């Protein structure tokens, strides 16, 4: 693939990659471009995950590495997961004598879900030996996957000695609970404290730069056909719904207004740049009836969607791209 093929629809140029923050929606676009080019191949996500190192996780990776115990490493990961590239949500459960690290994937759009689950687990598999050291009892560890047997085969090599079971209800890494409080070989309290402070400062700067409205908009754009309710969005952003409402109010907007703005902006771009039919755009925005979408669009813009529609591309290669969304001036 060319660089242009990879970055199509992201709004990024190859030069941007030298110094920029890649948004989740942009990474989703890259994954869709890749899958559209080579197909849904089991192991494709693993190949991407193999390119991750501890340094890929930035300052968060070093905070994890210097943590005193596995429990502390998981805690700092959960606290600053937004600084990572992971699309899976991670949770820790303690059941009897077992510790369960759950990799929740239901928020990942279905068309790229297996790719990102493979990629994130493979990346973790790259980092874990460095984190846990040579004496870790891998024979007492198990990994359950929601993925099928073909994906299991691709992931097994990342976790040598670990029993990997496909087609389970959840993605779960299971280990003896006592290991949570075992000292890690690279533990360094001073380094861990310094790195965690830097994680806190970095996350704070990003949130101030983007604002809550920006985070909500990125969430809405990640899967436009299935935009979450405000309560579901608050949960995914790890905020209480009332806190989310209050933050948005301080930025002179609301969840409903952001949802409407995102749908309007996305609809206009899809109609005017991609050549999709009105019915196809309605489907991509989660409308089951074209008439309902048409009424909504006319309410937003004062004109029916057909007035903004560009004729379909004659070049099928050109039609592969995803529109670059442009929001109204002054929007956050």
Buried (B, 14 or more C-beta within 10 A) or exposed (E): EEEEBBBBBBBBEEEEEEEEEEBBBBBBBBBBBBBBEEEEBBBBBBEBBBEBEBEBBBBBBBBBBBBBBBBBBBBBBEBBBBBBBBBBBBBBEEEEEBBBBBBBBEBBBEBBBBBBBBBBBBBBBBBBBBBBEEEBEBEBBBBBBBBEEEBBBBBBEBBEEBBBEBEBEBBBBBBEBEBBEBEBEBBBEEBBEBBBEBBBEBBEEBBEEBBBBBBBBBBBBBBBEEBBEBEBBBBBBEBEBEEBBEBBEEBEBBBEEBBBBBBBBBBBBBBBBBBBBBBBBBBBBEBEEBEEBBEBBEEBBEEEBEEBBEEEBEEEEEEBBBBBBEBEEEBB
